[in-house]
Amino acid sequence: MMDLQTLKNIPASFALAKRSLVYCLIISITISVGSMVWAFVTTNAIKNTAFVLTKDGQAAMMQGIALNEVDEFRKPEIMNHIKMFHKGFWEIDQFNYERRINKALYLSGRSGKQLYQTLQANGHLAKIVSQNLTQSIDIDSIKINDRVTPYEAKLYGKLKVSRTDQKAETVNDFRAKFVLHNVSRTNQNPHGLLIENYLLQSKPVTIPK
């Protein structure tokens, strides 16, 4: 039979066991919450990090950018894409116009093809070939609204048409507005942008007589 002293110690033993369980529970919760926080921070860091191989085969870490910072770094690409398209499409002569325009069409959508067809239909490209003409474009400014998608843009410049055999030249005001859609990047379209809704706002191009 239990003596009186043993019976007195039972409540104290239960209290000690209870405190031990509470401490264990607090420690378990602390460890679990700490693990979740560590996993969250680590996952976010990994998402914005990539590893690339250098020329000597070593792995180098590249830090990525957050999604809300993409547009800040996108604007220079938009600017270069616009320049690439206009230089390719409008800087042509009788020998390279097909190759250059076809390359520029990878940077635009349906409206680029429609513009090409318009130049064919109104005889402009035929004059480039038959009259030995050379075109060049000087870009004065490009205005971009990258706070909306698709991005909105306007281009201002001068389109020069020269007759190489007679050293004659006309200078035409050039204005155009259009939008740019985000698309997948390819070798032919490294910026991952596509020009659409292309509208010439300047007068028809005049050629030297």
Solvent accessible surface area in square Angstrom, and as a share of the most:
residue,aa,sasa,rsa
1,M,244,1.09
2,M,126,0.56
3,D,85,0.44
4,L,121,0.60
5,Q,111,0.49
6,T,57,0.33
7,L,88,0.44
8,K,125,0.53
9,N,74,0.38
10,I,62,0.31
11,P,87,0.55
12,A,63,0.49
13,S,66,0.43
14,F,143,0.60
15,A,41,0.31
16,L,107,0.53
17,A,51,0.40
18,K,140,0.60
19,R,121,0.44
20,S,50,0.32
21,L,128,0.64
22,V,69,0.39
23,Y,126,0.48
24,C,77,0.46
25,L,107,0.53
26,I,96,0.49
27,I,101,0.51
28,S,60,0.39
29,I,95,0.48
30,T,86,0.50
31,I,110,0.56
32,S,59,0.38
33,V,80,0.46
34,G,40,0.39
35,S,59,0.38
36,M,137,0.61
37,V,87,0.50
38,W,175,0.62
39,A,46,0.35
40,F,134,0.56
41,V,91,0.52
42,T,44,0.25
43,T,74,0.43
44,N,54,0.28
45,A,55,0.42
46,I,114,0.58
47,K,145,0.61
48,N,49,0.25
49,T,31,0.18
50,A,54,0.42
51,F,142,0.59
52,V,65,0.38
53,L,137,0.68
54,T,58,0.34
55,K,218,0.93
56,D,107,0.55
57,G,48,0.46
58,Q,116,0.52
59,A,73,0.57
60,A,36,0.28
61,M,125,0.56
62,M,107,0.48
63,Q,123,0.55
64,G,36,0.35
65,I,72,0.37
66,A,37,0.28
67,L,163,0.81
68,N,136,0.70
69,E,74,0.33
70,V,57,0.33
71,D,62,0.32
72,E,129,0.58
73,F,109,0.45
74,R,20,0.07
75,K,81,0.34
76,P,77,0.49
77,E,44,0.20
78,I,0,0.00
79,M,56,0.25
80,N,70,0.36
81,H,0,0.00
82,I,0,0.00
83,K,86,0.36
84,M,79,0.35
85,F,0,0.00
86,H,0,0.00
87,K,74,0.31
88,G,13,0.12
89,F,0,0.00
90,W,1,0.00
91,E,44,0.20
92,I,3,0.02
93,D,34,0.18
94,Q,43,0.19
95,F,174,0.73
96,N,33,0.17
97,Y,38,0.15
98,E,97,0.44
99,R,157,0.57
100,R,64,0.23
101,I,0,0.00
102,N,76,0.39
103,K,141,0.60
104,A,2,0.02
105,L,25,0.12
106,Y,123,0.47
107,L,6,0.03
108,S,4,0.03
109,G,7,0.07
110,R,180,0.66
111,S,13,0.08
112,G,0,0.00
113,K,101,0.43
114,Q,96,0.43
115,L,19,0.10
116,Y,36,0.14
117,Q,109,0.48
118,T,74,0.43
119,L,11,0.05
120,Q,97,0.43
121,A,91,0.70
122,N,91,0.47
123,G,20,0.19
124,H,15,0.06
125,L,8,0.04
126,A,63,0.49
127,K,82,0.35
128,I,0,0.00
129,V,61,0.35
130,S,89,0.58
131,Q,57,0.25
132,N,49,0.25
133,L,1,0.00
134,T,47,0.27
135,Q,4,0.02
136,S,40,0.26
137,I,0,0.00
138,D,63,0.32
139,I,44,0.22
140,D,93,0.48
141,S,46,0.29
142,I,22,0.11
143,K,120,0.51
144,I,25,0.13
145,N,61,0.31
146,D,24,0.12
147,R,224,0.82
148,V,61,0.35
149,T,97,0.57
150,P,51,0.32
151,Y,4,0.02
152,E,85,0.38
153,A,4,0.03
154,K,85,0.36
155,L,0,0.00
156,Y,63,0.24
157,G,5,0.05
158,K,71,0.30
159,L,1,0.00
160,K,62,0.26
161,V,0,0.00
162,S,29,0.19
163,R,26,0.09
164,T,74,0.43
165,D,95,0.49
166,Q,113,0.50
167,K,190,0.81
168,A,28,0.21
169,E,98,0.44
170,T,28,0.16
171,V,83,0.47
172,N,15,0.08
173,D,84,0.44
174,F,4,0.02
175,R,94,0.34
176,A,1,0.01
177,K,78,0.33
178,F,5,0.02
179,V,24,0.14
180,L,0,0.00
181,H,71,0.32
182,N,80,0.41
183,V,61,0.35
184,S,92,0.59
185,R,136,0.50
186,T,70,0.41
187,N,145,0.74
188,Q,96,0.43
189,N,8,0.04
190,P,61,0.38
191,H,24,0.11
192,G,0,0.00
193,L,0,0.00
194,L,45,0.23
195,I,0,0.00
196,E,33,0.15
197,N,104,0.53
198,Y,25,0.09
199,L,92,0.46
200,L,59,0.30
201,Q,74,0.33
202,S,24,0.15
203,K,176,0.75
204,P,120,0.76
205,V,41,0.24
206,T,80,0.47
207,I,36,0.18
208,P,5,0.03
209,K,212,0.90
